[in-house]
Each structure stands twice: as C-alpha cells, then as structure tokens.
Amino acid sequence: MKFLRTTKGISQERLAFQVGVDRTYIGAIEQGKRSPSIYCIYTIASALGVDIKEFFDFSI
C-alpha cells in the first residue's frame, strides 16, 4: 500500500481523509500493525485509483 500511495504522490493524511479514517490508522496498516477489513482495503484502493487486486500482487 505504501508503494502505491507514494508512487502516486499521496500523503498518509490525504489518503486518510479520502478514506474517512485517521492518519495513524493508515500508518499502522502500512507498518503491518493493523489488519484492515476487506471493505477498508476496497475503499483505500478506490481512493488510490487502483484495482483491489493490486493490494495482493506482491511482485511489485
């Protein structure tokens, strides 16, 4: 997620605002400290403008 976010030049704060969560939650997901629901993953993917399957493509 961090790779996708930074590639698009989006800050954690901006992404969190678009998704409707706290910035610290985005950071915790990126650090592997939180496990988001599939709905939250879908919402984040939509905010980043990517397909949800890209979150599970570990080849990038």
mmCIF file of the N, C-alpha and C atoms, coordinates in Angstrom:
data_MODEL
# 
_entry.id   MODEL 
# 
loop_
_atom_site.group_PDB 
_atom_site.id 
_atom_site.type_symbol 
_atom_site.label_atom_id 
_atom_site.label_alt_id 
_atom_site.label_comp_id 
_atom_site.label_asym_id 
_atom_site.label_entity_id 
_atom_site.label_seq_id 
_atom_site.pdbx_PDB_ins_code 
_atom_site.Cartn_x 
_atom_site.Cartn_y 
_atom_site.Cartn_z 
_atom_site.occupancy 
_atom_site.B_iso_or_equiv 
_atom_site.pdbx_formal_charge 
_atom_site.auth_seq_id 
_atom_site.auth_comp_id 
_atom_site.auth_asym_id 
_atom_site.auth_atom_id 
_atom_site.pdbx_PDB_model_num 
ATOM 1   N N  . MET A 1 1  ? 0.816   -1.176 0.000  1.00 0.00 ? 1  MET A N  1 
ATOM 2   C CA . MET A 1 1  ? 0.000   0.000  0.000  1.00 0.00 ? 1  MET A CA 1 
ATOM 3   C C  . MET A 1 1  ? 0.867   1.250  0.000  1.00 0.00 ? 1  MET A C  1 
ATOM 4   N N  . LYS A 1 2  ? 1.919   1.233  0.783  1.00 0.00 ? 2  LYS A N  1 
ATOM 5   C CA . LYS A 1 2  ? 2.786   2.407  0.844  1.00 0.00 ? 2  LYS A CA 1 
ATOM 6   C C  . LYS A 1 2  ? 3.402   2.691  -0.523 1.00 0.00 ? 2  LYS A C  1 
ATOM 7   N N  . PHE A 1 3  ? 3.813   1.631  -1.220 1.00 0.00 ? 3  PHE A N  1 
ATOM 8   C CA . PHE A 1 3  ? 4.395   1.796  -2.549 1.00 0.00 ? 3  PHE A CA 1 
ATOM 9   C C  . PHE A 1 3  ? 3.386   2.458  -3.487 1.00 0.00 ? 3  PHE A C  1 
ATOM 10  N N  . LEU A 1 4  ? 2.169   1.957  -3.488 1.00 0.00 ? 4  LEU A N  1 
ATOM 11  C CA . LEU A 1 4  ? 1.130   2.529  -4.344 1.00 0.00 ? 4  LEU A CA 1 
ATOM 12  C C  . LEU A 1 4  ? 0.860   3.985  -3.974 1.00 0.00 ? 4  LEU A C  1 
ATOM 13  N N  . ARG A 1 5  ? 0.794   4.270  -2.678 1.00 0.00 ? 5  ARG A N  1 
ATOM 14  C CA . ARG A 1 5  ? 0.497   5.625  -2.200 1.00 0.00 ? 5  ARG A CA 1 
ATOM 15  C C  . ARG A 1 5  ? 1.606   6.597  -2.574 1.00 0.00 ? 5  ARG A C  1 
ATOM 16  N N  . THR A 1 6  ? 2.844   6.207  -2.297 1.00 0.00 ? 6  THR A N  1 
ATOM 17  C CA . THR A 1 6  ? 3.963   7.118  -2.568 1.00 0.00 ? 6  THR A CA 1 
ATOM 18  C C  . THR A 1 6  ? 4.204   7.291  -4.064 1.00 0.00 ? 6  THR A C  1 
ATOM 19  N N  . THR A 1 7  ? 3.963   6.249  -4.851 1.00 0.00 ? 7  THR A N  1 
ATOM 20  C CA . THR A 1 7  ? 4.110   6.347  -6.299 1.00 0.00 ? 7  THR A CA 1 
ATOM 21  C C  . THR A 1 7  ? 3.168   7.393  -6.864 1.00 0.00 ? 7  THR A C  1 
ATOM 22  N N  . LYS A 1 8  ? 1.993   7.503  -6.273 1.00 0.00 ? 8  LYS A N  1 
ATOM 23  C CA . LYS A 1 8  ? 1.003   8.477  -6.730 1.00 0.00 ? 8  LYS A CA 1 
ATOM 24  C C  . LYS A 1 8  ? 1.176   9.840  -6.064 1.00 0.00 ? 8  LYS A C  1 
ATOM 25  N N  . GLY A 1 9  ? 2.148   9.949  -5.148 1.00 0.00 ? 9  GLY A N  1 
ATOM 26  C CA . GLY A 1 9  ? 2.433   11.226 -4.506 1.00 0.00 ? 9  GLY A CA 1 
ATOM 27  C C  . GLY A 1 9  ? 1.365   11.658 -3.507 1.00 0.00 ? 9  GLY A C  1 
ATOM 28  N N  . ILE A 1 10 ? 0.719   10.691 -2.878 1.00 0.00 ? 10 ILE A N  1 
ATOM 29  C CA . ILE A 1 10 ? -0.346  10.987 -1.922 1.00 0.00 ? 10 ILE A CA 1 
ATOM 30  C C  . ILE A 1 10 ? 0.182   10.798 -0.503 1.00 0.00 ? 10 ILE A C  1 
ATOM 31  N N  . SER A 1 11 ? -0.056  11.770 0.361  1.00 0.00 ? 11 SER A N  1 
ATOM 32  C CA . SER A 1 11 ? 0.388   11.665 1.754  1.00 0.00 ? 11 SER A CA 1 
ATOM 33  C C  . SER A 1 11 ? -0.563  10.764 2.541  1.00 0.00 ? 11 SER A C  1 
ATOM 34  N N  . GLN A 1 12 ? -0.092  10.278 3.670  1.00 0.00 ? 12 GLN A N  1 
ATOM 35  C CA . GLN A 1 12 ? -0.947  9.486  4.551  1.00 0.00 ? 12 GLN A CA 1 
ATOM 36  C C  . GLN A 1 12 ? -2.156  10.297 4.989  1.00 0.00 ? 12 GLN A C  1 
ATOM 37  N N  . GLU A 1 13 ? -1.938  11.547 5.274  1.00 0.00 ? 13 GLU A N  1 
ATOM 38  C CA . GLU A 1 13 ? -3.023  12.415 5.725  1.00 0.00 ? 13 GLU A CA 1 
ATOM 39  C C  . GLU A 1 13 ? -4.095  12.574 4.653  1.00 0.00 ? 13 GLU A C  1 
ATOM 40  N N  . ARG A 1 14 ? -3.672  12.812 3.436  1.00 0.00 ? 14 ARG A N  1 
ATOM 41  C CA . ARG A 1 14 ? -4.637  12.978 2.343  1.00 0.00 ? 14 ARG A CA 1 
ATOM 42  C C  . ARG A 1 14 ? -5.406  11.684 2.081  1.00 0.00 ? 14 ARG A C  1 
ATOM 43  N N  . LEU A 1 15 ? -4.695  10.565 2.078  1.00 0.00 ? 15 LEU A N  1 
ATOM 44  C CA . LEU A 1 15 ? -5.357  9.276  1.863  1.00 0.00 ? 15 LEU A CA 1 
ATOM 45  C C  . LEU A 1 15 ? -6.350  8.997  2.979  1.00 0.00 ? 15 LEU A C  1 
ATOM 46  N N  . ALA A 1 16 ? -5.945  9.245  4.204  1.00 0.00 ? 16 ALA A N  1 
ATOM 47  C CA . ALA A 1 16 ? -6.836  9.022  5.341  1.00 0.00 ? 16 ALA A CA 1 
ATOM 48  C C  . ALA A 1 16 ? -8.098  9.861  5.221  1.00 0.00 ? 16 ALA A C  1 
ATOM 49  N N  . PHE A 1 17 ? -7.950  11.111 4.794  1.00 0.00 ? 17 PHE A N  1 
ATOM 50  C CA . PHE A 1 17 ? -9.110  11.987 4.615  1.00 0.00 ? 17 PHE A CA 1 
ATOM 51  C C  . PHE A 1 17 ? -10.049 11.434 3.555  1.00 0.00 ? 17 PHE A C  1 
ATOM 52  N N  . GLN A 1 18 ? -9.487  10.980 2.439  1.00 0.00 ? 18 GLN A N  1 
ATOM 53  C CA . GLN A 1 18 ? -10.296 10.433 1.352  1.00 0.00 ? 18 GLN A CA 1 
ATOM 54  C C  . GLN A 1 18 ? -11.018 9.156  1.761  1.00 0.00 ? 18 GLN A C  1 
ATOM 55  N N  . VAL A 1 19 ? -10.375 8.368  2.609  1.00 0.00 ? 19 VAL A N  1 
ATOM 56  C CA . VAL A 1 19 ? -10.955 7.093  3.035  1.00 0.00 ? 19 VAL A CA 1 
ATOM 57  C C  . VAL A 1 19 ? -11.915 7.280  4.210  1.00 0.00 ? 19 VAL A C  1 
ATOM 58  N N  . GLY A 1 20 ? -11.689 8.328  4.998  1.00 0.00 ? 20 GLY A N  1 
ATOM 59  C CA . GLY A 1 20 ? -12.537 8.581  6.153  1.00 0.00 ? 20 GLY A CA 1 
ATOM 60  C C  . GLY A 1 20 ? -12.046 7.911  7.422  1.00 0.00 ? 20 GLY A C  1 
ATOM 61  N N  . VAL A 1 21 ? -10.716 7.779  7.515  1.00 0.00 ? 21 VAL A N  1 
ATOM 62  C CA . VAL A 1 21 ? -10.100 7.201  8.717  1.00 0.00 ? 21 VAL A CA 1 
ATOM 63  C C  . VAL A 1 21 ? -9.034  8.157  9.225  1.00 0.00 ? 21 VAL A C  1 
ATOM 64  N N  . ASP A 1 22 ? -8.496  7.859  10.391 1.00 0.00 ? 22 ASP A N  1 
ATOM 65  C CA . ASP A 1 22 ? -7.427  8.666  10.971 1.00 0.00 ? 22 ASP A CA 1 
ATOM 66  C C  . ASP A 1 22 ? -6.099  8.365  10.279 1.00 0.00 ? 22 ASP A C  1 
ATOM 67  N N  . ARG A 1 23 ? -5.251  9.377  10.167 1.00 0.00 ? 23 ARG A N  1 
ATOM 68  C CA . ARG A 1 23 ? -3.938  9.204  9.542  1.00 0.00 ? 23 ARG A CA 1 
ATOM 69  C C  . ARG A 1 23 ? -3.122  8.114  10.213 1.00 0.00 ? 23 ARG A C  1 
ATOM 70  N N  . THR A 1 24 ? -3.232  8.006  11.520 1.00 0.00 ? 24 THR A N  1 
ATOM 71  C CA . THR A 1 24 ? -2.453  6.999  12.241 1.00 0.00 ? 24 THR A CA 1 
ATOM 72  C C  . THR A 1 24 ? -2.881  5.579  11.858 1.00 0.00 ? 24 THR A C  1 
ATOM 73  N N  . TYR A 1 25 ? -4.141  5.421  11.448 1.00 0.00 ? 25 TYR A N  1 
ATOM 74  C CA . TYR A 1 25 ? -4.628  4.113  11.013 1.00 0.00 ? 25 TYR A CA 1 
ATOM 75  C C  . TYR A 1 25 ? -3.956  3.706  9.700  1.00 0.00 ? 25 TYR A C  1 
ATOM 76  N N  . ILE A 1 26 ? -3.811  4.653  8.780  1.00 0.00 ? 26 ILE A N  1 
ATOM 77  C CA . ILE A 1 26 ? -3.120  4.381  7.514  1.00 0.00 ? 26 ILE A CA 1 
ATOM 78  C C  . ILE A 1 26 ? -1.673  3.979  7.805  1.00 0.00 ? 26 ILE A C  1 
ATOM 79  N N  . GLY A 1 27 ? -1.018  4.711  8.693  1.00 0.00 ? 27 GLY A N  1 
ATOM 80  C CA . GLY A 1 27 ? 0.363   4.387  9.058  1.00 0.00 ? 27 GLY A CA 1 
ATOM 81  C C  . GLY A 1 27 ? 0.477   3.013  9.680  1.00 0.00 ? 27 GLY A C  1 
ATOM 82  N N  . ALA A 1 28 ? -0.465  2.664  10.533 1.00 0.00 ? 28 ALA A N  1 
ATOM 83  C CA . ALA A 1 28 ? -0.442  1.355  11.189 1.00 0.00 ? 28 ALA A CA 1 
ATOM 84  C C  . ALA A 1 28 ? -0.658  0.228  10.183 1.00 0.00 ? 28 ALA A C  1 
ATOM 85  N N  . ILE A 1 29 ? -1.497  0.449  9.183  1.00 0.00 ? 29 ILE A N  1 
ATOM 86  C CA . ILE A 1 29 ? -1.692  -0.555 8.132  1.00 0.00 ? 29 ILE A CA 1 
ATOM 87  C C  . ILE A 1 29 ? -0.388  -0.740 7.362  1.00 0.00 ? 29 ILE A C  1 
ATOM 88  N N  . GLU A 1 30 ? 0.247   0.365  6.984  1.00 0.00 ? 30 GLU A N  1 
ATOM 89  C CA . GLU A 1 30 ? 1.492   0.292  6.221  1.00 0.00 ? 30 GLU A CA 1 
ATOM 90  C C  . GLU A 1 30 ? 2.609   -0.383 7.012  1.00 0.00 ? 30 GLU A C  1 
ATOM 91  N N  . GLN A 1 31 ? 2.590   -0.250 8.318  1.00 0.00 ? 31 GLN A N  1 
ATOM 92  C CA . GLN A 1 31 ? 3.614   -0.863 9.163  1.00 0.00 ? 31 GLN A CA 1 
ATOM 93  C C  . GLN A 1 31 ? 3.276   -2.301 9.545  1.00 0.00 ? 31 GLN A C  1 
ATOM 94  N N  . GLY A 1 32 ? 2.115   -2.777 9.134  1.00 0.00 ? 32 GLY A N  1 
ATOM 95  C CA . GLY A 1 32 ? 1.715   -4.137 9.448  1.00 0.00 ? 32 GLY A CA 1 
ATOM 96  C C  . GLY A 1 32 ? 1.195   -4.305 10.858 1.00 0.00 ? 32 GLY A C  1 
ATOM 97  N N  . LYS A 1 33 ? 0.849   -3.201 11.511 1.00 0.00 ? 33 LYS A N  1 
ATOM 98  C CA . LYS A 1 33 ? 0.357   -3.252 12.885 1.00 0.00 ? 33 LYS A CA 1 
ATOM 99  C C  . LYS A 1 33 ? -1.157  -3.388 12.953 1.00 0.00 ? 33 LYS A C  1 
ATOM 100 N N  . ARG A 1 34 ? -1.853  -3.089 11.856 1.00 0.00 ? 34 ARG A N  1 
ATOM 101 C CA . ARG A 1 34 ? -3.310  -3.196 11.796 1.00 0.00 ? 34 ARG A CA 1 
ATOM 102 C C  . ARG A 1 34 ? -3.691  -4.006 10.569 1.00 0.00 ? 34 ARG A C  1 
ATOM 103 N N  . SER A 1 35 ? -4.774  -4.735 10.680 1.00 0.00 ? 35 SER A N  1 
ATOM 104 C CA . SER A 1 35 ? -5.294  -5.509 9.559  1.00 0.00 ? 35 SER A CA 1 
ATOM 105 C C  . SER A 1 35 ? -6.647  -4.927 9.162  1.00 0.00 ? 35 SER A C  1 
ATOM 106 N N  . PRO A 1 36 ? -6.697  -4.214 8.059  1.00 0.00 ? 36 PRO A N  1 
ATOM 107 C CA . PRO A 1 36 ? -7.953  -3.578 7.652  1.00 0.00 ? 36 PRO A CA 1 
ATOM 108 C C  . PRO A 1 36 ? -8.954  -4.608 7.124  1.00 0.00 ? 36 PRO A C  1 
ATOM 109 N N  . SER A 1 37 ? -10.211 -4.263 7.221  1.00 0.00 ? 37 SER A N  1 
ATOM 110 C CA . SER A 1 37 ? -11.260 -5.120 6.659  1.00 0.00 ? 37 SER A CA 1 
ATOM 111 C C  . SER A 1 37 ? -11.186 -5.062 5.142  1.00 0.00 ? 37 SER A C  1 
ATOM 112 N N  . ILE A 1 38 ? -11.828 -6.000 4.490  1.00 0.00 ? 38 ILE A N  1 
ATOM 113 C CA . ILE A 1 38 ? -11.839 -6.009 3.029  1.00 0.00 ? 38 ILE A CA 1 
ATOM 114 C C  . ILE A 1 38 ? -12.527 -4.749 2.498  1.00 0.00 ? 38 ILE A C  1 
ATOM 115 N N  . TYR A 1 39 ? -13.527 -4.259 3.210  1.00 0.00 ? 39 TYR A N  1 
ATOM 116 C CA . TYR A 1 39 ? -14.189 -3.020 2.808  1.00 0.00 ? 39 TYR A CA 1 
ATOM 117 C C  . TYR A 1 39 ? -13.217 -1.847 2.882  1.00 0.00 ? 39 TYR A C  1 
ATOM 118 N N  . CYS A 1 40 ? -12.415 -1.802 3.937  1.00 0.00 ? 40 CYS A N  1 
ATOM 119 C CA . CYS A 1 40 ? -11.435 -0.715 4.077  1.00 0.00 ? 40 CYS A CA 1 
ATOM 120 C C  . CYS A 1 40 ? -10.389 -0.815 2.965  1.00 0.00 ? 40 CYS A C  1 
ATOM 121 N N  . ILE A 1 41 ? -9.954  -2.020 2.634  1.00 0.00 ? 41 ILE A N  1 
ATOM 122 C CA . ILE A 1 41 ? -8.997  -2.206 1.542  1.00 0.00 ? 41 ILE A CA 1 
ATOM 123 C C  . ILE A 1 41 ? -9.613  -1.722 0.232  1.00 0.00 ? 41 ILE A C  1 
ATOM 124 N N  . TYR A 1 42 ? -10.864 -2.070 0.009  1.00 0.00 ? 42 TYR A N  1 
ATOM 125 C CA . TYR A 1 42 ? -11.568 -1.618 -1.198 1.00 0.00 ? 42 TYR A CA 1 
ATOM 126 C C  . TYR A 1 42 ? -11.630 -0.085 -1.247 1.00 0.00 ? 42 TYR A C  1 
ATOM 127 N N  . THR A 1 43 ? -11.949 0.530  -0.119 1.00 0.00 ? 43 THR A N  1 
ATOM 128 C CA . THR A 1 43 ? -12.054 1.987  -0.059 1.00 0.00 ? 43 THR A CA 1 
ATOM 129 C C  . THR A 1 43 ? -10.698 2.644  -0.312 1.00 0.00 ? 43 THR A C  1 
ATOM 130 N N  . ILE A 1 44 ? -9.653  2.090  0.258  1.00 0.00 ? 44 ILE A N  1 
ATOM 131 C CA . ILE A 1 44 ? -8.302  2.619  0.041  1.00 0.00 ? 44 ILE A CA 1 
ATOM 132 C C  . ILE A 1 44 ? -7.910  2.466  -1.426 1.00 0.00 ? 44 ILE A C  1 
ATOM 133 N N  . ALA A 1 45 ? -8.176  1.295  -1.998 1.00 0.00 ? 45 ALA A N  1 
ATOM 134 C CA . ALA A 1 45 ? -7.857  1.065  -3.411 1.00 0.00 ? 45 ALA A CA 1 
ATOM 135 C C  . ALA A 1 45 ? -8.587  2.073  -4.292 1.00 0.00 ? 45 ALA A C  1 
ATOM 136 N N  . SER A 1 46 ? -9.852  2.303  -3.999 1.00 0.00 ? 46 SER A N  1 
ATOM 137 C CA . SER A 1 46 ? -10.631 3.276  -4.774 1.00 0.00 ? 46 SER A CA 1 
ATOM 138 C C  . SER A 1 46 ? -10.032 4.668  -4.647 1.00 0.00 ? 46 SER A C  1 
ATOM 139 N N  . ALA A 1 47 ? -9.636  5.052  -3.440 1.00 0.00 ? 47 ALA A N  1 
ATOM 140 C CA . ALA A 1 47 ? -9.050  6.375  -3.214 1.00 0.00 ? 47 ALA A CA 1 
ATOM 141 C C  . ALA A 1 47 ? -7.720  6.514  -3.954 1.00 0.00 ? 47 ALA A C  1 
ATOM 142 N N  . LEU A 1 48 ? -6.983  5.410  -4.087 1.00 0.00 ? 48 LEU A N  1 
ATOM 143 C CA . LEU A 1 48 ? -5.705  5.442  -4.803 1.00 0.00 ? 48 LEU A CA 1 
ATOM 144 C C  . LEU A 1 48 ? -5.883  5.281  -6.309 1.00 0.00 ? 48 LEU A C  1 
ATOM 145 N N  . GLY A 1 49 ? -7.103  4.947  -6.726 1.00 0.00 ? 49 GLY A N  1 
ATOM 146 C CA . GLY A 1 49 ? -7.366  4.783  -8.154 1.00 0.00 ? 49 GLY A CA 1 
ATOM 147 C C  . GLY A 1 49 ? -6.790  3.517  -8.736 1.00 0.00 ? 49 GLY A C  1 
ATOM 148 N N  . VAL A 1 50 ? -6.722  2.451  -7.923 1.00 0.00 ? 50 VAL A N  1 
ATOM 149 C CA . VAL A 1 50 ? -6.200  1.170  -8.386 1.00 0.00 ? 50 VAL A CA 1 
ATOM 150 C C  . VAL A 1 50 ? -7.232  0.075  -8.143 1.00 0.00 ? 50 VAL A C  1 
ATOM 151 N N  . ASP A 1 51 ? -7.049  -1.041 -8.809 1.00 0.00 ? 51 ASP A N  1 
ATOM 152 C CA . ASP A 1 51 ? -7.904  -2.192 -8.600 1.00 0.00 ? 51 ASP A CA 1 
ATOM 153 C C  . ASP A 1 51 ? -7.481  -2.893 -7.313 1.00 0.00 ? 51 ASP A C  1 
ATOM 154 N N  . ILE A 1 52 ? -8.434  -3.442 -6.598 1.00 0.00 ? 52 ILE A N  1 
ATOM 155 C CA . ILE A 1 52 ? -8.154  -4.067 -5.301 1.00 0.00 ? 52 ILE A CA 1 
ATOM 156 C C  . ILE A 1 52 ? -7.141  -5.200 -5.424 1.00 0.00 ? 52 ILE A C  1 
ATOM 157 N N  . LYS A 1 53 ? -7.078  -5.869 -6.570 1.00 0.00 ? 53 LYS A N  1 
ATOM 158 C CA . LYS A 1 53 ? -6.142  -6.985 -6.734 1.00 0.00 ? 53 LYS A CA 1 
ATOM 159 C C  . LYS A 1 53 ? -4.687  -6.529 -6.643 1.00 0.00 ? 53 LYS A C  1 
ATOM 160 N N  . GLU A 1 54 ? -4.435  -5.245 -6.897 1.00 0.00 ? 54 GLU A N  1 
ATOM 161 C CA . GLU A 1 54 ? -3.067  -4.742 -6.789 1.00 0.00 ? 54 GLU A CA 1 
ATOM 162 C C  . GLU A 1 54 ? -2.547  -4.780 -5.355 1.00 0.00 ? 54 GLU A C  1 
ATOM 163 N N  . PHE A 1 55 ? -3.438  -4.806 -4.385 1.00 0.00 ? 55 PHE A N  1 
ATOM 164 C CA . PHE A 1 55 ? -3.020  -4.900 -2.989 1.00 0.00 ? 55 PHE A CA 1 
ATOM 165 C C  . PHE A 1 55 ? -2.458  -6.280 -2.667 1.00 0.00 ? 55 PHE A C  1 
ATOM 166 N N  . PHE A 1 56 ? -2.787  -7.249 -3.502 1.00 0.00 ? 56 PHE A N  1 
ATOM 167 C CA . PHE A 1 56 ? -2.361  -8.618 -3.247 1.00 0.00 ? 56 PHE A CA 1 
ATOM 168 C C  . PHE A 1 56 ? -1.357  -9.103 -4.278 1.00 0.00 ? 56 PHE A C  1 
ATOM 169 N N  . ASP A 1 57 ? -0.819  -8.193 -5.086 1.00 0.00 ? 57 ASP A N  1 
ATOM 170 C CA . ASP A 1 57 ? 0.204   -8.517 -6.052 1.00 0.00 ? 57 ASP A CA 1 
ATOM 171 C C  . ASP A 1 57 ? 1.559   -8.161 -5.431 1.00 0.00 ? 57 ASP A C  1 
ATOM 172 N N  . PHE A 1 58 ? 2.226   -9.175 -4.919 1.00 0.00 ? 58 PHE A N  1 
ATOM 173 C CA . PHE A 1 58 ? 3.476   -8.946 -4.195 1.00 0.00 ? 58 PHE A CA 1 
ATOM 174 C C  . PHE A 1 58 ? 4.713   -8.955 -5.103 1.00 0.00 ? 58 PHE A C  1 
ATOM 175 N N  . SER A 1 59 ? 4.485   -8.977 -6.418 1.00 0.00 ? 59 SER A N  1 
ATOM 176 C CA . SER A 1 59 ? 5.607   -8.985 -7.342 1.00 0.00 ? 59 SER A CA 1 
ATOM 177 C C  . SER A 1 59 ? 6.144   -7.584 -7.633 1.00 0.00 ? 59 SER A C  1 
ATOM 178 N N  . ILE A 1 60 ? 5.410   -6.530 -7.183 1.00 0.00 ? 60 ILE A N  1 
ATOM 179 C CA . ILE A 1 60 ? 5.873   -5.163 -7.441 1.00 0.00 ? 60 ILE A CA 1 
ATOM 180 C C  . ILE A 1 60 ? 6.666   -4.625 -6.282 1.00 0.00 ? 60 ILE A C  1 
# 
